[in-house]
Amino acid sequence: MPASVDVPIDVVGIGADGWDGLSDATRAIVERADVVFGSARQLDSVPVPDARKRQWASPMLPTLRGAIDEFDGRSVCVLGSGDPMFHGIGVTLARVFGADRLHVIPAPSSLSLACARMGWAVHTTTTVSLVNTPVGALGPALADGVNVLVLSRDGTTPGAVAELLRQNGFGESRVTVLEQLGGPAERSVRSTANTWTEGAADALNVVAIECIFSGTTRLTRVPGLPDTAYAGDGQLTKAEVRALTVGALAPSPGETLWDVGGGSGSIAIEWMRTDPRCRAVVFESAPHRRTQITQNASTLGVPALRCVGAAPSAFEDLADDGPVDALFIGGGLTQDGMLDACWARVRSGGRVVANAVTAESEALLLQCVSRYGGSLRKFQIYRGEPLGSFTSWRPQLPVAQWVSVKP
């Protein structure tokens, strides 16, 4: 067996208090290592000869395995910030080398320290990382009465967070910026989002938000957002049908959806909003709609949504992605070969849902059941609208839906 399997990688968490915050046993691990990896700030904090220090390349991930494999058979120590398994280097190392290879010695995480300062329960505090994500990703986590901790990219993040809160009806929320947590230079600043006037914070900061909603339109994680939440040219699955459709697709954390015929991107967006680990790809032939889908995704807090060209030709560009967990056909069902191509890309146990509003596409749903099994349902939504001084029921287009689980 290769020596790299026998020699563990020591992963040592270091807080803002640096070397002084480590126990004698942990210091000994760092001192005896043949090589110590870390960021410039982390390496500067440990009394190890420069000849044994290795600063990560940027970007780190493409060179990570090669950098550590270079010291195959020798003792390797990797420095991480706080708890390396909390949005840290330990997670990446476990994915690349396997958990059995690692010996992790965590320090208190920024979440634990922030909750200790704020008096919050750790297990009920929502955490959102904006280290490598646009600030819009914070949106779906916001809810009245919820405590949210934001891991900042840099000193500009608090100001961006305050602006997002103001724009989304959370301007009365209490915002606390905690800098250099656990270190001798620890400092906190508190205000509301509406009255936030602070300049750039220390680069090492987290933002604690006590959410207070004072807006008019609530955007929750539950599918069926108001139609007005979406911009576009009117190609939109209406809220009630959207809720039924996402429910039929049955999203689960970590799963991937393909949305064929994206329109405004609403099905994929609401799939991703159900859990931050959900992923989706939208297939849309019209360039102007692809632009609009990307904008809607950013506005509604799922900037990681991918939007590509028309199905099924664009499937080939994602051939290496493997089978998907769920697939929705909202457009193009009558196109030759579309159904077969979609069915082929879904994993065993995955779900396929197709909606039809025209007589031609509805007729195809009968063929879907005949060829692939599943069930059919049809629904029509009525909305109350003014009729003079009275209220009338205005019917929406009826929608037929096919739902099937692939054997």
Stockholm file with secondary structure:
# STOCKHOLM 1.0

chainA/1-407         MPASVDVPIDVVGIGADGWDGLSDATRAIVERADVVFGSARQLDSVPVPDARKRQWASPMLPTLRGAIDEFDGRSVCVLGSGDPMFHGIGVTLARVFGADRLHVIPAPSSLSLACARMGWAVHTTTTVSLVNTPVGALGPALADGVNVLVLSRDGTTPGAVAELLRQNGFGESRVTVLEQLGGPAERSVRSTANTWTEGAADALNVVAIECIFSGTTRLTRVPGLPDTAYAGDGQLTKAEVRALTVGALAPSPGETLWDVGGGSGSIAIEWMRTDPRCRAVVFESAPHRRTQITQNASTLGVPALRCVGAAPSAFEDLADDGPVDALFIGGGLTQDGMLDACWARVRSGGRVVANAVTAESEALLLQCVSRYGGSLRKFQIYRGEPLGSFTSWRPQLPVAQWVSVKP
#=GR chainA/1-407 SS CCHHHHSCEEEEEECTTGGGGSCHHHHHHHHHCSEEEECHHHHHTSCCCGGGEEECCSSCHHHHHHHHHTTTTSCEEEEEESSTTSSSHHHHHHHHHCGGGEEEECCCCHHHHHHHHHTCCGGGCEEEECSSSCGGGGGGGCCTTCEEEEECSSTTHHHHHHHHHHHTTCTTCEEEEEESTTSTTCEEEEEESTTCCCCCCCSSEEEEEECCCCSSCCCCSSSCCCGGGCCSSSCCCCHHHHHHHHHHHCCCTTCEEEEESCTTCHHHHHHHHTCTTCEEEEECSCHHHHHHHHHHHHHTTCTTCEEESCTTGGGGGGGGGCCEEEEEECSCTTSTTHHHHHHHTEEEEEEEEEEECSHHHHHHHHHHHHHHCCEEEEECCEEEEEETTEEEEEECCCEEEEEEECC
#=GC SS_cons         CCHHHHSCEEEEEECTTGGGGSCHHHHHHHHHCSEEEECHHHHHTSCCCGGGEEECCSSCHHHHHHHHHTTTTSCEEEEEESSTTSSSHHHHHHHHHCGGGEEEECCCCHHHHHHHHHTCCGGGCEEEECSSSCGGGGGGGCCTTCEEEEECSSTTHHHHHHHHHHHTTCTTCEEEEEESTTSTTCEEEEEESTTCCCCCCCSSEEEEEECCCCSSCCCCSSSCCCGGGCCSSSCCCCHHHHHHHHHHHCCCTTCEEEEESCTTCHHHHHHHHTCTTCEEEEECSCHHHHHHHHHHHHHTTCTTCEEESCTTGGGGGGGGGCCEEEEEECSCTTSTTHHHHHHHTEEEEEEEEEEECSHHHHHHHHHHHHHHCCEEEEECCEEEEEETTEEEEEECCCEEEEEEECC
//
